[in-house]
Amino acid sequence: MAIYNFEIIGEPVAWQRVKVNHAGFSYVPKKTREAKKEMARQIMAQLKQPPNLATLIKGPVSLTAQIRRSRPKSARTRKYPHVCPDLDNFIKGIMDCMNNVVWVDDAQVVRLFAGKEYATEKHPPGITIMIQELERD
């Protein structure tokens, strides 16, 4: 089974909830839309060939993601970023940006391993992703 590794460079953005404007129309906030496009762009640049129906993963996958955030000044002594944004909001954005880029749909993720930590000089802000194809039934 194949293993894919990706490195997303830049400050991670948590997926924001869909908003509703005063006219009753729903929309995805601009920051989220732009972050999703940028993550997809970086992943496509790391693929050996452009995504198409033949190259998308179609079976179950395991996703491992390590999110590295910049350390705010208020967290000088805190070891882990156990504050908002929540880890699952980062994961939602990562999984959504890979639809029709790496896999057909994020429902294919059957195993998930994730963590968030503060960035260091050696490991700057970004996201390290590993996707492993699992055996099909």
Buried (B, 14 or more C-beta within 10 A) or exposed (E): EEEBEBEBEEEBBBBBEEEEEEEEEEEBBEEBEEBBEBBBEBBBEEEEEEBEEEEBBEBBBBBBBBBBBEBEEEBEEEEEBEEEBEBEBBBBBBBBBBBEBBBBEBEBBEEEEBEBBBBEEEEEBBBBBBBBBBEEE
